[in-house]
């Protein structure tokens, strides 16, 4: 953007485009500083020339119009019209609203504003503010100028040219350099008021003197305020055109009207008698109204007075100001014309002279000034009163709301039924209330101070204020008294409850162990003791006697604990404590202690009786033990002797089998005859069982021992007799001599290391080796042979060889020798009659070494129907005995 353009367009078809060229504005829309200074001075003076009619001035043009109030007033003065009521707030949006109202008014006058917005004015944008004022000047001071079919700027320039044409050294071609020497200003003044200066004495080379002379005369005699200083114009190569146009337009308005009538018309039209009378009448009627200082009671009424005053200033006075000014101008013009025409001066009638009007006007101005000051003072006073009254109402309402219900709360006697914890909570709550109450002390004092100030400022409803204030103060005093009383009651109750709390704590500390003692005592006294000896009963009786010795001391402790409880009851009754006082430290009650104590006292004699009964029972048990022990100590050794006797008889070698049979039969007869002793012992044992006697220190034998021994004795005698009978049969059937039988017996007894009538596998192997069997020459042959023999003597694989099996084997061995068929027969037994044998069966039936030997040597079975892995034991046995000497 190389230039800034402010365009003002009017609905009547006139268009004035004021262009500021690129050499006058920089690219940032900044005016030449000298021009900006000239516009500031000129526009400020022009605005003040109109605002002074409303008693207002501006000093800083971009600051004083920011809130829009003086801007709206300026437009009202220069237009004579009322604008919408301005916003009185101080916020930014209030200011923007006021400026917009002013701009809307300008727009309503047919002006289209370009590039000027309310926000820039409110923000104090000096460029936009000066542009806006220039727009106003164009519309209200320059637009209506019309000279020979030219208007506005061209019309004003033509008027200047026509008026200054006769004067030497004056050539008005523009509104900037043509005015630098001051002669054009002086020519305008001399053309219309030759009485004010002598143009012939002016020097073109003295622009400073010329300008100052013109400006001073205009300010003093033409009521044109000084809008520029001579230095502003001289020191600038090109003065600001807007500033010069504005200044010159004031000269036009000061002089143009006088040229449109003749001096005769001026004598009758410019100072008519009727206008003077009407103006004076208006001044005399208005002055008493302005001098009336009777205050109103409410802000609304005073604001109506202020609004009336503003209407007077905006609507009524401005026309009168214009009338007065016009009368003065007309009078002066008339006098000048008359003097120039050598006619006598015009003299108004008595009391209607300009001096009379001026004097009356000065009185009006003085009354107006005083009235305005009084209005503002009174409004401030009422504002202060309203503010104080509203402040009083708010504070009073807040305090009354706060105090509502406090009297009832402070009067409560809730502490009478409260516990210690609740009392302490109430005290903390009360302390908080006291702090709150203290904080409200200042508020009450503020309320009283506001009420006092309302009294001093003569508030219209001061009686209601005083009544409400007194009510608040009375309630405040009452709350203070109730607060103190409640604190005393709470503290007193707290001390009593603390004493009770200490008693409760002492009760808990002593009652708990005492209660535990009683519970333990009851448990011990009711304990279902189980004893088995007299000594154990005697120990229980001794412990019970020790317990009974502690009862007096326990009773004293019980009395002390009950005394603590009675003390609590006494305090509660004496001081009227109505709370349901419960010991917080213990759940044990005095009733519980009394009941348990009574129960202990009843259980003691019961325990005595139970212990005596148990003592008698244990004596009876002791007698049964001794009786049983006496019998078992005889029967046990007798059974053992008979067992040894049978063993000796079965192992004898010197006699015949028939002699052994005879001895055994005799022994059997003795054993059968001993049976009644066993039966009697069973009867005694039955009595012991019924008496629940389970141990007997008088004997090492139990009934079970006797039964087992007796049954074993009967079994042994029967088995031994049977073995002897079998041996006799075998001997007779095989033709074995007695000597051979003795040898067999001798060998068997020797290798029967456990002496239980049987040999295990290792004993039997050793026995065979001692008898000449070759079981160690070859691992393979030895184990196979031993396996074959074990199958014969222990077909069920029990690992035991009985004497009868040993005799059968020895008898068979003496009769014939082993063959391959015998080995095959042995394997067939292991294979459960199958023609083949499995690896699992070998490992299950044979010792590990033998089984692994056979597995490694046996060929696979090739017959029909065999499972995988089947071995041919027949081929193995045939090959084995084919390689050996057996």
Secondary structure, DSSP 8 states (H G I E B T S, - for coil): ---EEEEEE-TTS-EEEEEE-TTTB-TTS-B-HHHHHHHHHHHHHHHHHHHGGGT---S-HHHHTTTSHHHHHHHHHHH-----------SHHHHHHHHHHHHHHHHHTT----S--HHHHHTT-HHHHHHHHHHHHIIIIITT-EETTEEHHHHHHHHHHHHHTTSTT----SSSGGGTTSHHHHHHHHHH-TTS--GGG--TT-HHHHHHHHHHHHHHHS-----S-HHHHHTSSS--HHHHHHHHHHHHHHHGGGGGS-HHHIIIIIT-HHHHHHHHHHHHHHHHHHH-----SSHHHHHHHHHHHHHIIIIIHHHHHHHHHHHHHHHHHHHHHHHHTT-------TT-SHHHHHHHHHHHHHHHHHHHHHHHHHHHHHHHHHHHHHHHHHHHHHHHHHHTTHHHHHH--GGGG--HHHHHHHHHHHHHHHHHHHHHHHHHHHHHHHHHHHHHTT-TTHHHHHHHHHHHHHHHHHHHHHHHHHHHHHHHHHHHHHHHHHHHHHHHHHHHHHHHHHHHHHHHHT------SHHHHHHHHHHHHHHHHTHHHHHHHHHHHHHHHHHHHHHHHHTT--S----TT----HHHHHHHHHHHHHHHHHHHHHHHHHHHHHHHHHHHHHHHHHHHHHHHHHHHHHHHHHHHHHH--SS-HHHHHHHHHHHHHHHHHTHHHHHHHHHHHHHHHHTT----TT-S--HHHHHHHHHHHHHHHHHHHHHHHHHHHHHHHHT--HHHHHHHHHHHHHH-TT-SSEEEHHHHHHHHHHTT---SS-HHHHHHHHHHHHHHH-TT--SEEEHHHHHHHHHHHHH----HHHHHHHHHHHTTT-SSB-HHHHHHHS-HHHHHHHHHHSEE--STT--TT-EEHHHHHHHHHHHS--
